[in-house]
């Protein structure tokens, strides 16, 4: 019964290879998209901050800009961690003895 639970290297390759290929393609593309959208959004929020005439609008725009910057930094960090984690996982998986 235990032998049926163990996977061979070929079976593991069939499962893991497509997932790794998708990650290798999507992560750089997502970094580019998030960078572009983040830059445009922060520019728009900066313009809103600069054009705010009342103190309340000024404060709301400032908070929105701060939150957007923190959010985009977190997204970048998570995507980079995914890319690094994928390479670490690939090295581990290829060196693992089944």
C-alpha positions as CSV (number, residue, x, y, z in Angstrom):
1,X,0.0,0.0,0.0
2,X,2.8,2.4,0.8
3,X,4.4,1.9,-2.6
4,X,1.2,3.2,-4.3
5,X,1.5,6.5,-2.4
6,X,5.1,7.2,-3.6
7,X,5.5,9.0,-6.9
8,X,8.2,8.4,-9.5
9,X,10.3,11.2,-10.9
10,X,8.5,11.0,-14.2
11,X,5.1,11.4,-12.5
12,X,6.4,14.3,-10.4
13,X,7.8,16.0,-13.5
14,X,4.4,15.8,-15.2
15,X,2.8,17.6,-12.3
16,X,5.4,20.2,-11.4
17,X,6.9,21.2,-14.8
18,X,3.7,23.0,-16.1
19,X,3.3,24.9,-12.9
20,X,6.9,26.1,-12.9
21,X,6.6,27.1,-16.6
22,X,3.5,29.2,-15.9
23,X,5.3,30.9,-12.9
24,X,8.4,31.6,-15.1
25,X,6.2,33.3,-17.7
26,X,3.7,35.1,-15.5
27,X,5.9,36.6,-12.8
28,X,8.0,38.9,-15.0
29,X,4.8,39.9,-16.9
30,X,3.0,40.6,-13.6
31,X,5.9,42.7,-12.4
32,X,5.8,44.8,-15.5
33,X,2.0,45.3,-15.3
34,X,2.0,46.1,-11.6
35,X,4.9,48.5,-12.1
36,X,3.1,50.4,-14.9
37,X,-0.2,50.5,-13.2
38,X,1.4,51.5,-9.9
39,X,3.3,54.3,-11.5
40,X,0.2,55.7,-13.3
41,X,-2.0,55.4,-10.2
42,X,0.6,57.1,-8.0
43,X,1.0,59.9,-10.5
44,X,-2.8,60.4,-10.6
45,X,-2.9,60.4,-6.8
46,X,0.0,62.9,-6.7
47,X,-1.9,65.2,-9.0
48,X,-5.0,64.9,-6.8
49,X,-2.8,65.7,-3.8
50,X,-1.3,68.8,-5.5
51,X,-4.7,70.1,-6.6
52,X,-6.5,69.6,-3.3
53,X,-7.7,73.0,-2.2
54,X,-9.2,72.2,1.2
55,X,-7.3,70.7,4.1
56,X,-9.6,67.7,4.3
57,X,-9.2,66.9,0.6
58,X,-5.4,67.4,1.0
59,X,-5.3,65.0,3.9
60,X,-7.4,62.3,2.2
61,X,-5.3,62.5,-0.9
62,X,-2.1,62.2,1.1
63,X,-3.5,59.1,2.9
64,X,-4.6,57.5,-0.4
65,X,-1.1,58.1,-1.9
66,X,0.6,56.6,1.1
67,X,-1.7,53.5,1.1
68,X,-1.2,53.1,-2.7
69,X,2.6,53.2,-2.3
70,X,2.6,50.7,0.5
71,X,0.2,48.4,-1.4
72,X,2.4,48.4,-4.5
73,X,5.6,47.8,-2.6
74,X,3.9,44.8,-0.9
75,X,2.8,43.4,-4.3
76,X,6.4,43.8,-5.7
77,X,7.9,42.1,-2.7
78,X,5.4,39.2,-2.9
79,X,6.0,38.7,-6.6
80,X,9.8,38.8,-6.2
81,X,9.5,36.3,-3.3
82,X,7.4,34.1,-5.6
83,X,10.1,34.2,-8.3
84,X,12.9,33.5,-5.8
85,X,10.8,30.8,-4.1
86,X,10.2,29.1,-7.5
87,X,13.9,28.9,-8.2
88,X,14.6,27.5,-4.7
89,X,11.8,25.0,-5.1
90,X,13.1,24.0,-8.6
91,X,16.6,23.4,-7.2
92,X,15.2,21.4,-4.3
93,X,12.9,19.3,-6.5
94,X,15.5,18.5,-9.1
95,X,18.0,17.4,-6.4
96,X,15.4,15.4,-4.4
97,X,15.9,11.6,-4.4
98,X,12.6,9.8,-5.0
